[in-house]
Amino acid sequence: MNKMKKSEYSEALVGWVRDLIKERYEVEKAAYQTFESYLISNFYLVTLVFNQSKILQKYKGDDQKYAVGEVELKQFRHLYNLVCREALGRKYNKAQNTEKPLSIACIDANGSRYWSEVGDFDNIHIHSVWLMNSSIKECFDKVVKGMLEKSSGAIDIENVDVKRYTGDIDKVISYTMKFDAFTRDGDDLGITFHILPDAL
């Protein structure tokens, strides 16, 4: 079987993620609300920058060897769970998936857009897309504010950049997932993205 070209893989990946977003739109849309209108109201691009020195200090004594981005994705999941808990209460894990925000997160590294081959990874960070109604967004803001005000804790995120949807869903998805598409031609780096909530 011929290996899928990177451009073909990227196009397929964008289509798959777009379909996941459209599935959520079909569940949540208001009467007569278009897909574009729904995105304007609910879609956010969130970039998370981590304090790599804190991560190194925290995990350097572990015997376990972590894959590229594994710690960052683990902390992203923790952030997601905190948002769900704030929005849905302590038993958030028993809530229906449609009550939780849809989020797709992919690791990235500085300069990955311009790499010709996989080399050293500098400043691992996460690009993510979130679908959040106004109530969930308030909970997200509250959790992020509290997290950034803490000097220590389980999450080593030092900066959160939130952008509202301004158009061209495919371009935003492609930007978010570019690291995963890039690594298809190189070594297997393991899991490079998460989709939350987990499928039941």
trRosetta pair geometry for C-beta under 8 A, 3 or more apart (Angstrom, degrees):
i j d omega theta_ij theta_ji phi_ij phi_ji
4 8 4.8 -125 -176 91 94 119
4 9 4.8 116 118 -63 121 90
4 12 7.4 -36 -177 8 152 143
4 184 7.5 -49 83 165 96 142
5 8 4.4 89 59 9 84 106
5 9 6.8 -151 93 -7 41 86
6 9 5.6 -54 -145 37 32 112
6 10 6.1 34 156 -21 66 106
6 181 6.0 98 -172 167 88 88
6 182 7.3 39 -154 -112 131 32
6 184 5.6 159 -110 68 79 118
6 185 5.3 -37 -67 -42 120 115
7 10 5.7 -51 -146 35 30 113
7 11 6.4 31 154 -18 62 106
8 11 5.8 -54 -149 36 30 111
8 12 6.3 29 153 -17 64 107
9 12 5.7 -58 -149 39 31 110
9 13 6.1 33 153 -22 66 108
9 181 5.8 160 104 -137 103 82
9 184 5.1 57 99 -54 170 179
10 13 5.6 -53 -145 35 30 113
10 14 6.4 32 156 -19 64 104
10 174 6.4 54 175 -134 109 95
10 177 7.5 157 -141 103 76 110
10 178 7.7 22 -129 -118 120 57
10 181 4.0 49 -91 -139 92 145
11 14 5.9 -52 -148 34 30 111
11 15 6.5 29 153 -17 62 107
12 15 5.7 -57 -150 38 32 112
12 16 6.3 34 152 -22 66 106
13 16 5.7 -54 -148 34 30 112
13 17 6.4 25 157 -13 65 106
13 173 7.8 -177 122 148 83 110
13 177 5.5 -162 140 137 130 152
13 180 6.8 167 -146 99 158 121
13 181 6.0 -138 29 -77 153 101
14 17 6.0 -58 -147 40 29 106
14 18 6.1 32 154 -21 65 109
14 170 5.3 56 174 -150 133 83
14 173 4.8 124 -136 103 80 125
14 174 5.3 -10 -89 -69 126 81
14 177 7.1 -165 -77 49 67 138
15 18 5.6 -54 -145 37 29 114
15 19 6.4 33 155 -22 63 104
16 19 5.8 -55 -154 32 29 112
16 20 6.8 32 149 -20 63 101
17 20 5.5 -49 -153 31 38 114
17 21 6.6 36 150 -17 66 103
17 104 5.8 115 -140 -180 114 175
17 129 7.7 97 173 42 126 141
17 173 4.8 163 90 -152 135 130
17 176 7.9 -177 173 76 167 126
17 177 6.6 -158 -31 -41 154 145
18 21 5.7 -56 -152 37 34 111
18 22 6.3 33 150 -19 67 106
18 169 6.2 103 -117 128 102 123
18 170 6.6 -15 -72 -89 134 74
18 173 6.2 -89 -59 -35 82 165
19 22 5.5 -52 -144 38 34 112
19 23 6.4 42 153 -26 64 100
20 23 5.7 -48 -153 28 31 115
20 24 7.0 27 151 -13 61 102
20 102 7.0 174 147 -174 102 138
20 104 7.1 106 91 -61 146 133
20 195 7.0 -87 -157 -150 163 135
21 24 5.9 -55 -156 36 35 109
21 25 6.4 41 145 -23 66 105
21 39 7.8 40 164 -95 130 101
21 43 7.6 34 -154 -104 130 118
21 102 7.0 168 -106 110 60 146
21 129 7.6 -38 -86 125 126 138
21 131 6.6 157 -136 -59 84 132
21 169 7.2 -158 86 -169 158 134
22 25 5.1 -48 -146 34 38 119
22 26 6.5 45 153 -25 66 98
22 35 6.6 -18 -116 -127 87 128
23 26 5.8 -49 -153 28 32 112
23 27 7.0 26 150 -14 61 105
24 27 5.7 -58 -155 36 37 110
24 28 6.0 3 160 4 72 117
24 98 7.7 168 -132 -129 78 77
24 102 4.8 -93 -79 -16 157 151
24 131 5.4 116 122 85 152 169
25 28 6.3 -76 -135 52 25 91
25 29 5.3 41 172 -52 70 106
25 35 5.6 32 -179 -123 162 79
25 38 4.9 110 -133 110 103 162
25 39 7.8 -29 -93 -54 125 76
26 29 6.5 -24 -119 3 19 114
27 98 5.3 -119 159 -136 149 125
28 38 7.2 122 93 -150 101 125
28 42 7.4 89 115 -91 145 170
28 98 7.5 -179 -62 -170 92 99
28 131 7.7 160 30 156 158 127
28 133 7.3 -147 -168 -62 135 113
29 33 4.5 -161 -170 69 93 115
29 35 7.9 -56 -95 -88 134 50
29 38 5.4 -64 -105 -83 88 135
30 33 4.2 87 57 -29 79 130
30 38 8.0 175 17 -91 79 91
33 37 5.1 -130 -166 87 80 124
33 38 5.4 94 144 -61 119 91
34 37 4.5 95 55 7 82 104
34 38 6.9 -142 94 -7 44 86
35 38 5.7 -55 -151 34 31 114
35 39 6.5 32 152 -20 65 105
36 39 5.7 -53 -151 34 32 112
36 40 6.6 35 152 -21 64 104
37 40 5.7 -51 -150 32 33 114
37 41 6.6 23 155 -11 64 109
38 41 6.0 -67 -153 42 30 106
38 42 5.8 -25 169 23 69 120
38 43 7.7 78 122 -28 68 102
39 42 6.6 -83 -126 56 22 80
39 43 4.2 -7 -161 -3 71 137
39 165 4.7 -118 152 135 92 169
39 169 6.3 -98 -123 -83 159 114
40 43 7.2 -2 -47 32 14 100
40 164 7.5 43 -159 164 54 109
40 165 5.6 -123 -98 81 39 112
41 133 7.8 5 140 -125 102 61
42 131 5.0 28 145 -160 111 74
42 132 6.0 176 -162 60 74 37
42 133 6.0 -23 -113 -81 105 49
43 129 6.7 -16 -163 -171 89 102
43 130 7.5 149 -154 81 42 51
43 131 6.0 -21 -94 -101 62 69
43 164 7.4 96 86 -168 67 58
43 165 3.8 46 83 -45 112 134
43 169 7.7 -72 -162 -112 167 97
43 172 7.9 89 157 110 127 164
44 129 7.1 155 81 -157 48 54
44 130 4.6 -15 61 60 100 98
44 131 7.9 175 20 -82 77 24
44 132 6.3 -14 8 26 123 110
44 137 7.4 130 -34 -113 145 109
44 162 5.7 -16 -174 -163 122 93
44 163 6.8 146 -162 74 68 43
44 164 6.1 -43 -106 -104 73 46
44 165 7.1 -95 -76 -33 31 79
45 127 7.1 -17 -171 -169 93 91
45 128 7.5 153 -159 83 48 45
45 129 5.8 -27 -101 -100 61 72
45 162 7.5 147 79 -157 52 44
45 163 4.5 -15 61 62 101 100
45 164 8.0 -90 21 -8 80 2
45 165 7.4 119 -19 -80 91 60
45 172 5.7 -123 -77 -159 127 115
45 175 7.8 12 -142 87 140 124
45 176 6.9 -136 -135 -74 99 111
46 127 7.7 146 83 -162 47 45
46 128 4.8 -25 68 69 93 96
46 129 7.4 156 20 -98 79 20
46 130 5.7 30 -4 -7 124 117
46 160 6.6 -15 -167 -169 98 93
46 161 7.1 155 -155 81 47 54
46 162 5.3 -7 -105 -104 81 73
46 163 7.8 -169 -73 25 40 66
47 125 6.5 30 -178 149 90 125
47 126 7.0 166 -153 88 49 53
47 127 5.4 -18 -102 -104 81 66
47 128 7.5 168 -84 22 33 71
47 160 7.4 158 80 -156 53 44
47 161 4.4 -4 55 56 101 106
48 72 7.6 156 100 -171 118 103
48 76 6.6 168 46 -97 160 96
48 79 7.6 -168 -109 13 153 169
48 125 6.1 180 87 -171 57 84
48 126 4.4 1 52 57 105 102
48 128 6.9 23 -6 4 106 116
48 157 5.1 -58 -168 -130 104 122
48 159 7.6 154 -157 85 40 58
48 160 5.8 -6 -105 -107 69 75
49 123 7.6 -17 -146 -177 94 104
49 125 4.9 -26 -105 -119 58 125
49 157 6.9 105 72 -158 44 73
49 158 5.8 -61 102 64 91 83
49 159 4.1 5 49 56 117 102
49 160 7.7 -146 23 -67 76 35
49 161 7.7 53 -13 -8 104 101
50 54 7.9 -127 167 58 84 104
50 55 6.1 32 153 -36 125 133
50 72 5.6 -114 -34 -110 152 102
50 75 7.2 105 -108 70 125 153
50 124 6.8 -12 40 88 127 80
50 125 6.3 -173 6 -105 85 66
50 126 7.9 67 -31 -2 106 94
50 156 5.3 56 -162 104 93 93
50 157 5.7 -58 -99 -101 63 50
50 158 6.6 96 -163 8 19 88
51 54 4.1 43 107 14 114 116
51 55 6.7 156 92 -16 63 85
51 156 4.7 -111 50 172 92 97
51 157 7.5 150 -3 -146 82 4
51 158 4.4 96 -53 -39 93 124
52 55 5.4 -52 -146 37 39 114
52 56 6.1 42 155 -22 69 103
52 123 6.7 -110 -37 -112 140 52
52 124 7.2 116 -97 37 114 84
53 56 5.7 -51 -147 36 31 112
53 57 6.3 31 154 -18 63 107
54 57 5.7 -56 -146 39 31 111
54 58 6.0 30 156 -22 66 111
54 156 4.4 -176 95 -139 125 127
55 58 5.7 -58 -143 37 28 111
55 59 6.1 -11 171 12 65 114
55 71 5.6 121 -159 125 122 149
55 72 7.7 -19 -112 -66 155 76
55 156 5.1 -169 -61 73 82 162
56 59 6.9 -78 -138 51 20 85
56 60 5.6 38 168 -56 64 109
57 60 6.3 -35 -129 1 19 117
58 156 7.0 -142 -3 -56 147 139
59 62 5.0 -33 -169 6 71 124
59 66 6.7 0 162 -15 149 141
59 71 6.2 -99 -37 -100 161 143
62 66 7.7 56 85 -33 140 103
66 70 4.4 -150 -172 62 93 127
66 71 5.4 21 -176 -38 158 94
67 70 4.3 100 56 -41 79 120
67 189 6.4 127 179 169 109 67
67 190 4.0 -30 -165 38 162 152
67 191 7.1 105 88 39 148 74
68 107 7.0 164 135 119 86 157
68 109 8.0 -45 -178 -52 122 131
68 121 5.6 109 -141 -1 124 166
68 124 6.8 -171 -176 -101 79 138
68 189 5.0 -43 46 -169 122 116
68 190 7.2 154 43 43 76 106
68 192 7.9 1 95 -102 100 83
69 72 5.1 -63 -155 47 60 114
69 73 5.6 57 149 -23 88 105
69 107 3.3 -48 -128 -86 143 166
69 124 5.4 -159 -87 -164 71 133
69 126 7.8 119 -151 -82 106 89
69 189 7.5 59 23 148 114 121
69 191 7.7 -131 94 96 111 70
69 192 6.2 61 70 -130 156 58
70 73 6.0 -58 -146 39 27 107
70 74 6.3 31 153 -22 63 108
70 190 7.0 -6 -71 103 105 143
70 191 7.2 87 -100 62 78 100
71 74 5.5 -55 -150 35 31 115
71 75 6.4 26 154 -15 65 106
72 75 5.8 -56 -149 39 31 108
72 76 6.4 38 149 -24 64 103
72 107 5.9 107 81 -108 133 108
72 124 5.4 -144 -27 129 150 115
72 125 7.2 -161 -153 -132 150 19
72 126 5.6 178 155 -46 118 110
73 76 5.3 -46 -145 32 36 117
73 77 6.6 41 153 -21 64 99
73 105 6.8 157 -125 106 80 121
73 107 6.4 -70 -54 -54 100 108
73 126 7.2 141 -84 -97 59 130
73 191 6.8 -128 80 114 174 111
73 193 7.7 -173 -114 -136 128 18
73 194 5.5 141 -162 -26 109 120
74 77 5.9 -51 -155 31 31 112
74 78 6.8 33 146 -19 62 104
75 78 5.3 -48 -150 33 39 116
75 79 6.5 44 150 -20 66 100
75 154 7.2 177 -124 137 87 78
75 155 4.9 128 -166 -126 107 75
75 156 6.4 -75 -122 30 162 75
75 157 6.8 171 142 -41 129 94
76 79 5.6 -52 -152 34 34 113
76 80 6.4 37 149 -21 66 104
76 105 5.0 -178 168 138 154 170
76 126 5.5 169 -79 -140 135 176
76 128 7.0 160 -155 -63 131 144
76 194 6.5 166 96 38 127 139
77 80 5.5 -51 -149 34 34 115
77 81 6.4 34 152 -19 65 104
77 194 6.3 -116 -72 -171 96 171
77 196 6.8 161 -120 -75 75 143
78 81 5.7 -54 -149 36 31 111
78 82 6.5 35 151 -21 64 104
78 154 5.8 -122 171 121 159 122
78 155 5.8 -161 94 -74 125 104
79 82 5.7 -54 -151 33 32 113
79 83 6.6 34 151 -19 65 102
79 143 7.0 131 -163 137 75 128
79 144 7.8 46 -159 -87 116 75
79 147 7.1 7 -117 -86 99 165
79 155 5.8 92 -66 -118 93 149
79 157 7.0 36 -75 -15 140 146
80 83 5.8 -55 -155 33 33 111
80 84 6.5 30 150 -16 66 106
80 101 7.7 -134 -150 68 90 106
80 103 5.9 -147 -114 51 122 149
80 196 5.0 26 179 112 162 164
81 84 5.5 -53 -147 38 35 112
81 85 6.2 37 153 -21 67 105
81 92 7.4 149 -161 87 67 136
82 85 5.6 -51 -145 36 31 112
82 86 6.4 34 154 -20 63 105
82 143 4.9 138 124 -151 110 134
82 147 7.5 108 104 -65 163 121
83 86 5.8 -55 -149 35 30 111
83 87 6.2 18 156 -11 65 112
83 101 6.7 -34 123 21 133 130
83 136 7.2 56 165 -172 109 86
83 139 5.6 112 -161 122 71 104
83 140 5.0 18 -131 -95 125 68
83 143 5.1 -118 -83 18 67 160
84 87 5.9 -64 -144 44 29 105
84 88 5.5 -23 175 24 70 117
84 92 4.2 134 141 166 99 147
84 93 7.8 88 125 -65 138 53
84 95 7.5 -163 -175 43 108 134
84 100 5.2 -5 -114 -127 115 106
84 101 7.5 -134 -79 20 82 86
84 197 7.7 86 -91 -86 146 110
85 88 6.8 -73 -117 57 19 78
85 89 6.9 -64 -163 115 55 12
85 90 6.4 31 -149 -102 97 38
85 92 5.0 -120 -87 -4 49 142
86 139 4.1 157 109 -164 114 107
86 142 6.1 176 -172 80 151 120
86 143 5.3 -135 -18 -60 153 110
87 92 7.2 84 68 -114 79 128
87 100 7.8 134 79 -120 135 58
87 101 7.8 110 12 -23 167 99
87 135 6.8 107 -141 133 104 93
87 136 5.3 13 -112 -115 149 69
87 139 4.1 -133 -68 14 86 175
88 91 7.5 -100 133 79 96 59
88 92 3.9 109 81 -110 118 90
88 95 4.8 -60 -171 -40 149 156
88 99 6.1 94 -101 135 131 121
88 100 7.1 -49 -29 -85 147 78
89 92 6.0 163 68 -55 52 78
91 94 4.8 -26 166 29 96 116
91 95 7.2 123 117 -38 75 82
92 95 5.3 -36 -160 4 48 121
92 100 7.2 97 178 -91 102 109
95 99 4.4 -92 163 70 119 137
95 100 6.3 130 96 -47 120 94
96 99 4.9 99 65 -5 80 102
96 100 7.8 -158 98 -4 49 85
97 100 5.7 -61 -157 35 44 109
97 197 4.6 -149 -135 68 91 134
97 199 7.7 9 -98 -123 161 36
97 200 6.1 -129 -33 -31 127 108
100 196 7.5 -85 137 148 129 86
100 197 4.6 72 83 -42 145 127
101 130 5.6 6 163 -166 131 95
101 131 5.9 174 -164 75 79 61
101 132 4.8 -10 -117 -87 128 81
101 136 5.0 145 -64 172 111 149
101 140 7.5 34 -30 -65 163 123
101 196 7.9 35 90 107 76 95
102 130 7.2 152 85 -155 55 46
102 131 4.3 18 52 36 98 115
102 195 7.9 -13 -167 -171 83 84
102 196 7.5 163 -153 91 39 55
102 197 7.5 -79 -103 6 54 70
103 128 5.7 13 -175 176 100 120
103 129 6.9 176 -146 87 55 48
103 130 4.7 -7 -102 -103 92 76
103 131 7.5 -147 -67 22 53 66
103 194 7.9 15 108 104 92 95
103 195 7.6 171 91 -152 51 43
103 196 4.9 -7 61 62 94 97
104 128 6.4 169 85 -153 44 71
104 129 5.2 3 52 50 94 93
104 176 6.8 80 105 139 102 143
104 177 7.7 -26 142 -70 120 103
104 193 6.7 15 -180 175 80 120
104 194 7.4 -174 -147 92 43 52
104 195 5.1 -5 -107 -108 81 76
104 196 7.8 -176 -76 25 38 65
105 126 5.1 5 -173 -178 109 120
105 127 7.2 165 -150 87 60 40
105 128 3.7 -20 -99 -97 81 109
105 193 6.1 173 91 -154 49 74
105 194 5.0 2 55 53 98 91
105 196 7.5 10 4 7 106 107
106 126 6.9 153 76 -152 32 71
106 127 5.8 -17 62 63 85 87
106 128 7.3 161 16 -84 58 59
106 176 5.6 116 29 152 118 74
106 177 4.9 138 -31 -110 165 51
106 178 7.7 141 113 34 143 49
106 179 5.7 168 150 48 109 105
106 180 5.4 -89 -146 -22 128 111
106 192 6.0 25 -153 138 84 87
106 193 3.9 -26 -96 -96 77 108
107 124 5.8 -17 -167 -166 112 99
107 125 7.4 142 -156 80 63 30
107 126 5.8 -47 -101 -97 50 72
107 179 5.7 -99 92 96 64 157
107 192 5.4 -110 37 -163 100 71
107 193 7.1 -139 5 -75 69 58
108 112 5.7 -130 -164 19 80 144
108 124 7.4 147 76 -153 39 53
108 125 5.6 -29 66 70 89 78
108 126 6.9 145 16 -109 85 22
108 127 5.5 43 -14 -7 133 103
108 178 6.9 46 -111 65 112 93
108 179 4.5 -156 -102 -43 62 133
109 112 5.1 104 61 -52 75 111
109 121 4.3 -102 -114 -157 157 86
109 122 5.8 108 -180 52 102 50
109 123 6.3 130 -153 73 64 63
109 124 5.5 -30 -91 -93 86 58
109 125 7.5 143 -95 21 35 72
109 179 6.8 107 9 -117 76 128
110 122 4.5 -48 41 89 116 101
110 123 4.6 57 -28 52 111 116
111 114 5.3 -64 -170 48 77 103
111 115 6.3 97 131 -52 89 86
111 122 7.1 38 21 50 111 114
112 115 5.6 -33 -146 -1 42 119
112 178 6.4 139 110 114 117 107
112 179 5.2 -10 159 -99 165 83
112 182 5.7 -167 172 25 104 170
113 178 6.3 0 -92 149 79 152
115 118 6.8 57 160 -87 145 35
115 119 6.8 -157 -138 13 119 96
115 182 6.6 77 61 -171 118 136
117 186 6.7 127 -163 -98 64 119
118 182 7.9 134 -79 139 88 101
118 183 6.7 63 -85 -118 127 76
118 186 3.9 98 -17 -161 128 162
118 187 6.0 -114 67 21 158 93
118 189 7.8 -164 -141 -58 149 121
121 124 5.9 35 148 -68 120 94
127 175 6.7 -123 175 128 160 81
127 176 4.4 -155 124 -133 116 63
127 177 7.9 -119 85 -43 119 34
128 176 6.7 96 -105 -149 13 119
129 172 6.6 97 -93 140 126 112
129 173 6.8 -34 -28 -97 153 67
129 176 5.5 -52 -30 -88 100 165
130 140 7.2 99 160 -113 162 158
132 136 4.0 -134 -156 96 92 115
132 137 4.4 126 125 -64 125 77
132 140 6.0 -34 -134 -17 164 142
133 136 5.2 89 50 15 69 102
133 137 6.9 -128 99 -9 32 94
134 137 5.5 -54 -143 36 31 115
134 138 6.6 37 155 -24 63 100
135 138 5.9 -50 -156 28 31 112
135 139 6.9 26 149 -12 62 104
136 139 5.6 -57 -155 38 38 112
136 140 6.2 43 147 -24 69 104
137 140 5.3 -49 -146 34 35 117
137 141 6.4 38 154 -20 65 102
138 141 5.8 -52 -149 35 30 111
138 142 6.4 30 152 -19 63 106
139 142 5.7 -53 -147 36 32 113
139 143 6.3 31 156 -18 66 106
140 143 6.0 -58 -148 37 28 108
140 144 6.2 23 157 -15 65 111
141 144 5.9 -58 -144 40 28 109
141 145 6.1 30 158 -22 64 109
142 145 5.9 -55 -147 35 26 112
142 146 6.5 23 157 -14 62 109
143 146 6.0 -61 -151 40 28 108
143 147 6.2 29 154 -21 65 110
144 147 5.6 -56 -145 36 30 113
144 148 6.2 24 160 -16 66 108
144 160 5.2 -79 -160 45 129 169
145 148 6.2 -59 -146 38 26 105
145 149 6.4 23 156 -20 61 112
146 149 5.8 -61 -148 35 30 111
146 150 6.9 30 155 -25 63 103
147 150 6.1 -58 -158 25 32 109
147 153 6.9 -132 -144 80 72 157
147 155 5.6 -25 -155 77 123 134
147 157 6.4 26 140 60 128 113
148 157 7.2 -66 -84 102 77 94
148 158 7.5 98 -131 -152 85 32
148 159 7.9 70 -120 -97 120 30
148 160 6.8 -108 -64 6 127 111
150 153 4.7 46 123 -25 144 129
153 156 7.9 -178 74 -67 75 51
157 160 6.4 42 155 -60 128 93
163 166 7.5 -54 161 -14 106 108
165 169 7.6 2 -149 -91 122 77
165 172 7.1 -54 -124 -55 82 167
168 171 4.0 11 140 20 118 120
168 172 6.5 135 102 -19 76 86
169 172 5.8 -59 -152 37 34 110
169 173 6.3 31 155 -17 69 107
170 173 5.8 -55 -146 38 32 110
170 174 6.1 34 155 -21 66 108
171 174 5.7 -53 -145 36 29 113
171 175 6.4 31 155 -19 63 106
172 175 5.8 -54 -150 35 30 111
172 176 6.3 30 153 -20 64 108
173 176 5.6 -57 -149 36 32 113
173 177 6.0 1 163 4 68 115
174 177 6.4 -72 -138 51 24 92
174 178 6.3 54 157 -70 63 87
174 181 7.7 -12 -153 -5 72 154
175 178 5.9 -22 -149 -27 27 117
177 180 5.1 -48 -175 39 81 115
177 181 6.0 79 128 -21 90 101
177 193 6.6 -11 -122 -75 86 153
178 181 5.7 -59 -149 41 36 110
178 182 6.0 41 154 -26 70 107
179 182 5.5 -53 -146 34 31 115
179 183 6.4 23 159 -16 65 108
179 192 5.9 -155 111 -180 103 129
180 183 6.2 -61 -148 36 28 105
180 184 7.3 48 151 -43 59 91
180 192 4.4 163 -94 96 85 135
180 193 5.4 -37 -62 -21 139 118
181 184 6.0 -36 -165 -3 37 117
182 185 7.3 -66 176 27 43 98
182 186 7.5 6 139 5 72 116
183 186 5.3 -73 -150 49 57 104
183 187 7.5 -53 -165 67 93 54
183 188 7.9 97 155 -125 109 28
183 189 5.2 -62 -165 11 148 123
183 192 6.2 164 38 -67 146 155
186 189 7.6 32 94 -32 106 103
189 192 6.1 61 87 -69 114 105
191 194 7.5 50 163 -67 121 73
195 198 7.8 113 93 -101 72 43
